[in-house]
Amino acid sequence: MKKIASFLIVILLIPVLLRAEQNYLEVIAQGSKQLPLAIAPAISLGGGQDGEIAGTVGEVLKFDLTLAGPFSVISGTSGAGQSGIRPGEFDMAPWRAIGAAYLIKSGYIASGGTITVEFRLYDVARGKALAAKRYTGSRKEMRRMAHSFSDETMLAVTGEKGPFTGRIAFVSRASGNKEISVMDYDGHNVQRLTRNRSINLNPDISPDAGQIIFTSYKRGNPDLYRTPISGGSVARISSRIGMNFTGAWSPDGNKIALSMSKDGNPEIYKIGTDGKLLARLTKNDAIDISPSWSPDGSKIAFVSDRLGSPQIFIMNADGSGVHRLTRSGTYNVNPSWSPKGDRILYSRLHPGGFQIHSISPDGSDDTQLTTQGRNENPRWSPDGRFITFGSNRGGKEAIYVMRADGSSQIKVSRSGGGDSQPVWSSRR
Amino acid sequence: MNRTMNRLFITLFCLTFIAAGCAKKEMVKSEEPVTELPKAVETAPPSKTPSDLKEQVIPETSAVKEESLDEMTIESVPATQLKTVYFDFDSYVLSADARDTLKKNAEWILKNKAVKVQVQGHCDERGSAEYNLALGENRAKSVIKYLQALGIQQERLVVLSFGKEKPVDMGHDEAAWAKNRRADFALIK
């Protein structure tokens, strides 16, 4: 009975939910019923076969959409309707026969250093294309084109784009020193942003994904710097005496919340993106660090040990209305407020090391999301459906991603270790 | 469970009928030759090459000033004449041993009137990187307060915290941690 019921629900849901797209993902997440999505091998649309494009496009789509949540990705579909990607150019029946609810077809043309990749997302039952995109660029942009269509697929099916074209900035020890690097969210295309052989920490990315702030010891003192995410000039924006650290861009991109010890001990301040002091938000003898803004910019979660041990607190963005958020655990740090405003991630020190927790901003529903190894510095994807974090579960520090409910935890770092403190940018 | 299921069924059936008007039309449509969607040509960012992206870099606002490097860089050398002091876990309280060491350090600093001393606070690997930066600063400040009490002028003492970023022992046991919870001394050039 149950099985038939599940089957019927899926069948019945398809027409209903395609109409009420906004609610679709939530329904799937709660029932854990994933819809089969087939990814057809990319075909040449002229100019000859190119195994690299076909392989890369398929691999990226599979990785993104497997992590995504609403889908169970069907692989091994060779033989089914290889010809053509446009409606009417191929037979939908074999895809229906293998039970696919969705189908992604793609094709490419390579000429010199330039490639064009074209994608179609189909609703298999109705034989209807839900999304169609064509991308043209250099070969190096191959992965980004596929990530971009993964974002579009999420839009077509759930009503909101995916975060898969976003990048992750992080602290890398690949060179022996802690430098700031940036990579695609899936660990590819790593680029180093700093080369000062000093200590560089706590990157945060501006809401428009254009700039990164971080703390560096490059001139002796832990000062706050800003640099474009694509590399280039580095500007020092706060070098006040003592520490200038755990900087966090405001959601509107106009301000930075920053902990500074210039007045005796670490307090949280608001500064302009040029470094100008705007306001002091905390004032007490304790340590106040790690601010994280609510998405509407009206509140800030932060870490304070004013009651003895580090705990997460929330205050209004003008410093008023301070109250404690976490009530269990003796050592809670690294708050990260979700882009939808409904959850706050943090790291709690358990006997074996840090684990990632998710809590409602009203203090209810505290849920532990990780158990394997030590896990810390959680940050949301820009759409709030995923989380990136640092973990040592594989023996070495690496960047991982997972869904917001803690499922599907997967390592994305491709380095030999020493990657930490990730932050996920908005999509490009 | 069954009741939930039934309710879900009823809801779904209703929704299906509500949706039926449109769904029916689309079903008929799919029998016809499928027409191509208007060609979507993505001319926006996804097709840009990395070199294009570089050209889009947001220029630094003129309000951001790069201060003179010479003027602002703090350079120091380890002070071999001054001994390291150690702390208990999650504490910046000076032990009796630490105070004895600091008394000897103070004598040397008082004799060498030209030197400016940087006190560098460190932590063991437990705890978060961020919180340890703050704790390391508290350790360095405890040391400086005590040195001031011993007669050294505040202007000759500078605080720097490295948190858990510069362990002297890379081990993961109490012996290693005890060596890493410390305040080191350096002379500012």
Chai-1 contact restraints between the chains, C-beta under 6 A:
chainA,res_idxA,chainB,res_idxB,connection_type,confidence,min_distance_angstrom,max_distance_angstrom,comment,restraint_id
A,A5,B,M5,contact,1.0,0.0,6.0,A-B,restraint_1
A,L12,B,L12,contact,1.0,0.0,6.0,A-B,restraint_2
A,L12,B,T16,contact,1.0,0.0,6.0,A-B,restraint_3
A,P15,B,A19,contact,1.0,0.0,6.0,A-B,restraint_4
A,P15,B,A23,contact,1.0,0.0,6.0,A-B,restraint_5
A,V16,B,L15,contact,1.0,0.0,6.0,A-B,restraint_6
A,V16,B,T16,contact,1.0,0.0,6.0,A-B,restraint_7
A,V16,B,A19,contact,1.0,0.0,6.0,A-B,restraint_8
A,R19,B,A19,contact,1.0,0.0,6.0,A-B,restraint_9
A,R86,B,E36,contact,1.0,0.0,6.0,A-B,restraint_10
A,P87,B,V34,contact,1.0,0.0,6.0,A-B,restraint_11
A,P87,B,E36,contact,1.0,0.0,6.0,A-B,restraint_12
A,G88,B,P33,contact,1.0,0.0,6.0,A-B,restraint_13
A,G88,B,V34,contact,1.0,0.0,6.0,A-B,restraint_14
A,R126,B,E26,contact,1.0,0.0,6.0,A-B,restraint_15
A,R126,B,S30,contact,1.0,0.0,6.0,A-B,restraint_16
A,G127,B,S30,contact,1.0,0.0,6.0,A-B,restraint_17
A,G127,B,V34,contact,1.0,0.0,6.0,A-B,restraint_18
A,A129,B,L37,contact,1.0,0.0,6.0,A-B,restraint_19
A,A132,B,L37,contact,1.0,0.0,6.0,A-B,restraint_20
A,A132,B,A40,contact,1.0,0.0,6.0,A-B,restraint_21
A,K133,B,A40,contact,1.0,0.0,6.0,A-B,restraint_22
A,K133,B,E42,contact,1.0,0.0,6.0,A-B,restraint_23
A,R134,B,V41,contact,1.0,0.0,6.0,A-B,restraint_24
A,Y135,B,E42,contact,1.0,0.0,6.0,A-B,restraint_25
A,Y135,B,P46,contact,1.0,0.0,6.0,A-B,restraint_26
A,Y135,B,S47,contact,1.0,0.0,6.0,A-B,restraint_27
A,T136,B,S47,contact,1.0,0.0,6.0,A-B,restraint_28
A,G137,B,S47,contact,1.0,0.0,6.0,A-B,restraint_29
A,G137,B,T49,contact,1.0,0.0,6.0,A-B,restraint_30
A,S138,B,T49,contact,1.0,0.0,6.0,A-B,restraint_31
A,S148,B,P46,contact,1.0,0.0,6.0,A-B,restraint_32
A,I199,B,E165,contact,1.0,0.0,6.0,A-B,restraint_33
A,G210,B,I58,contact,1.0,0.0,6.0,A-B,restraint_34
A,R219,B,M72,contact,1.0,0.0,6.0,A-B,restraint_35
A,R219,B,T73,contact,1.0,0.0,6.0,A-B,restraint_36
A,G220,B,T73,contact,1.0,0.0,6.0,A-B,restraint_37
A,G220,B,I74,contact,1.0,0.0,6.0,A-B,restraint_38
A,N221,B,I74,contact,1.0,0.0,6.0,A-B,restraint_39
A,P228,B,V57,contact,1.0,0.0,6.0,A-B,restraint_40
A,S230,B,L53,contact,1.0,0.0,6.0,A-B,restraint_41
A,S230,B,K54,contact,1.0,0.0,6.0,A-B,restraint_42
A,S230,B,V57,contact,1.0,0.0,6.0,A-B,restraint_43
A,G232,B,V57,contact,1.0,0.0,6.0,A-B,restraint_44
A,S233,B,E60,contact,1.0,0.0,6.0,A-B,restraint_45
A,A235,B,E60,contact,1.0,0.0,6.0,A-B,restraint_46
A,A235,B,V64,contact,1.0,0.0,6.0,A-B,restraint_47
A,F245,B,L133,contact,1.0,0.0,6.0,A-B,restraint_48
A,T246,B,E130,contact,1.0,0.0,6.0,A-B,restraint_49
A,S261,B,E137,contact,1.0,0.0,6.0,A-B,restraint_50
A,P266,B,A134,contact,1.0,0.0,6.0,A-B,restraint_51
A,D274,B,A63,contact,1.0,0.0,6.0,A-B,restraint_52
A,D274,B,V64,contact,1.0,0.0,6.0,A-B,restraint_53
A,I287,B,A134,contact,1.0,0.0,6.0,A-B,restraint_54
A,I289,B,E130,contact,1.0,0.0,6.0,A-B,restraint_55
A,I289,B,A134,contact,1.0,0.0,6.0,A-B,restraint_56
A,S290,B,E130,contact,1.0,0.0,6.0,A-B,restraint_57
A,P310,B,Y131,contact,1.0,0.0,6.0,A-B,restraint_58
A,V333,B,S128,contact,1.0,0.0,6.0,A-B,restraint_59
A,V333,B,Y131,contact,1.0,0.0,6.0,A-B,restraint_60
A,R428,B,P45,contact,1.0,0.0,6.0,A-B,restraint_61
